[in-house]
Amino acid sequence: MYELHENLTDSQWQVIKNIVDDGRKRKVCLKRVVDACLWLTRTGSQWRNLSQTHYPVWQTVAYYFYKWQHNGVWQQVRAMLVKKERERQGRQAEPSRVTIDSQSVKQCGCFSEQVGVDGNKKIDGRKRHLAVDNLGLPWAVYVGAANESDAVAGFELLPQLKSCRRLSLICADAAYKGEFVSYAYYYGWKVDISQKPPSKQGFVPQKGRWQVERSGPATSVHRLHAWLNHYRRLAKDYERTPASAVCFIELAFINIILSKIP
């Protein structure tokens, strides 16, 4: 089981330091900035509620958060850690199979950029889309409006998977039928569509797809993205932009993987 640490240890910081720190002299400690971003992700606190006793002022933390979002630093850190975690568990650095699925989440009610209503789940907000390997580790993340179909949103995941040179198979449910299959074939990947038997009711684990189910909230009906349920910032979509929502998902997985390092 993955644990939630209060702050990064020195050994954990050394793993990501070369990506986060460009070596320039600064008055602020970048490790404390990362600690603050992870604390926000775990607690769901507002920027202005950051403790100035333990962390830099919130304006400084926000500056680096958005700077690293723009420069793709959070994505780089997550991608590096995913490969290291696979190797730590005796796997090859890149997977040959990934599973994709989505989770609709409510918006906080004050933003209007890329939001919509998921008619099936009756949720007004956004939808998170993940592609994970057989360990439940993410290889692609996309956030869009909740009324965007899975097949269309899935197009946004495929370019992110180009870095997986071993990838040959994508597991998905029936929502990804049609053009998504053809688009994946363009990249040279086969899509395996699976769905529960019509006679079955409620949640039914499907072969090859349980890894993405455990990455979200654990309910009796829908177990999508269960690991992320430990992070209060992800309880709803509180972010003004989908790009920021993606970064907090990245931060959650960064915390999950770093927690395995003493």
Buried (B, 14 or more C-beta within 10 A) or exposed (E): EEEBBEBBEEEBBEBBBEBBBEEEEEEBEBBBBBBBBBBBBBBBBEEEEBEEEEBBBBEBBBBBBBEBBEEEBBBBBBBBBBBBBBEEEEBEEBBEBBBBBBBBBBBEEEBEEBBBBBEEBEBBBBBBBBBBBBEBBBBBBBBBBBBBBBBBBBBBBBEBBEEBEEBEBBBBBEBBBEEBBEBBEEEEBEBBBEBBEEEEEEBEEBEBBBBBBBBBBEEEEBBBBBBBBBBBBBBBBBBEBBBBBBBBBBBBBBBBBBBBBE
